[in-house]
């Protein structure tokens, strides 16, 4: 089972940038498509970006052109570079295998708060 630890969140002004990191344990990481998810207050968790083990990426329309995900398989780490942040990007950000293997697979997430 993969264990996931997200970091890099914080408080940022609208228009600013943050870089999130997700460290994963377990050999399954290097063969898995990874996803970044976020949960805004009062809303369901949504998928915002994915990256295959070969580096092919995909993004939700709401973040396309502003967010970039990458991975370092040697370090078992996936990243999310977030630029031009706005208030709608506020939420708790998680990484996980895509699709998630189960409800117990989630880490603690990292809080991103964008002030307008």
Order of alpha helices (4+ residues) and beta strands (2+ residues): beta-beta-beta-beta-beta-beta-beta-beta-beta-beta
